[in-house]
Amino acid sequence: MTLEQLRIFVAVATELNMTRAAEVLRLSQSAVSAAISALERRHDVQLFDRVGRGIALTPAGAVFLTEAKDILNRSQQAERVLEDLSTLRRGSIQLVASQTVGNYWLPRQLMSFHSSNPDIDLSVEITNSDRVMDWITSGKAELGFIESPVTMDGLEATQVGTDQMVLIGSREIGLQIDRAMLMSLPWVIREEGSGTRAMLLEFLSHYRLTLSDIRIALVLPSNEAIASAVSDGLGVALMSRLAAGFLGQSSEIAIRPSPQPDRALTMVLSTQRHRSSAVQAFVRQIKAGSNPALI
């Protein structure tokens, strides 16, 4: 049974005349008759009674008409959904981002896209950089943003901004950062897999240090938790300048720039998975921007 056969049946059942139904459908009368005969023969049921020169629905035909109309309506709705999806009248995007870019850079991008495409649902998960890449490669999310280098195959990476790393701690931190000072201080660091932790390893290597050379007081899962711990005097930390920005108003907290180059903020997509029209539109918006820096 095909949708075309259903359309023909509904037209004949509505007109109760083969000739008029053929005119409505812009088909030959023989094609209309053949379609009805094929339905009846294939399912061994009579849909119409031939009454004189006219036709009338049988009881079976009347029951089938309700079902046929429902199927055609569902088919039309499905076509409208596909059209809406392709023209951005509806749809959704599942995004995933690491903490700094997700909390400080991405929100304004989401607001800009929403203002232009109010019927596209945007869902965002905030996690660490490694998990972002894993979600994109596995198809759990369609579009990701990270602060660390891309380390997995099958990902397309585009830089969308930059960020500066800073050392934060008590006012006792000197203006000159040196190896001995870093080894003497208690540290509050991010969990394994985060972009901020990767930057800490790079920062320490600049002073010929590793994690085993410093005193780790706490390992915490978010920038906010680290900032709070540092504010309470529990140690020093390396983090994004934006994430640490509100601490700049505190007379008790020192913020010192890291000697590292600025880190890239990166948009990642799978090279092997289909990109919906909504995702393509969001990517175009990001790429059309001026590559704004966070600071």
Secondary structure, DSSP 8 states (H G I E B T S, - for coil): --HHHHHHHHHHHHHS-HHHHHHHHT--HHHHHHHHHHHHHHHT---EEEETTEEEE-HHHHHHHHHHHHHHHHHHHHHHHHHHHHTTSSEEEEEEEEHHIIIIIHHHHHHHHHHH-TTEEEEEEEE-HHHHHHHHHHTS-SEEEESS---SSSEEEEEEEEE-EEEEEETTS-SS--HHHHHHSEEEEE-TT-HHHHHHHHHHHHTT--GGGSEEEEEESSHHHHHHHHHTTS-BEEEEHHHHGGGGG-TTEEEEE-SS--EEEEEEEESSS---HHHHHHHHHHHHS------
